[in-house]
Amino acid sequence: MRALSLVCSLNASPTSSSSQLLAEQVMAEFRDLEVEGEVVRVADFDVRPGVELDMGEGDQWPLLREKVMQADIVLIATPIWLGHPSSICQRVLERLDAELSETDDEGRLLTYNKVAAVAVVGNEDGAHKVSSDVFQGLNDIGFSLAPGAVTYWVGEAQQGTDYQDLKETPDAVKATTHTLAVNAVHLARQLTAHPYPPS
């Protein structure tokens, strides 16, 4: 079983990122459950705007799409900006929109039987709003959501503390991250053994 995290920080590597940190913590939980994983910073790739599988010369989304197709679990990690997911997160959802035209021989979207989860960080309120926006997009595109499919941390409103600046991970975040991983892996294993019926 394989997991992929698409980190939607606005900053490319090697700039540190709270979204990357939380994604790596989720991936550590997956490894404890014997699920291999990879964390990818989307800003490191030239992902062109659009809603096609391939937007032409120079577009690197097809490389990321291949990783999505190989994964059983896809985690989207995003910061909160102005109360919304990052623009890179929105671009990922827009590019995934092309999957609505891709089906297998039995009429199922290729994203069926894949599980999605979300990780959110920010120094303002809005983690529930951001996760609900991303959840809706992922579900529309064909991903399944387990109970507790989000882990998040938000700092005090109007302050500048970042998740990566904390001296230790809060217990509530640890517990929520663990629940996300356990439930996502459980659902992914169920769907591997019992795929959705033909559409």
Summary of the structure (lengths in Angstrom):
residues: 199
radius of gyration: 16.1
end to end distance: 24.4
largest distance: 51.9
contacts: 667
relative contact order: 0.18
helix: 42%
strand: 22%
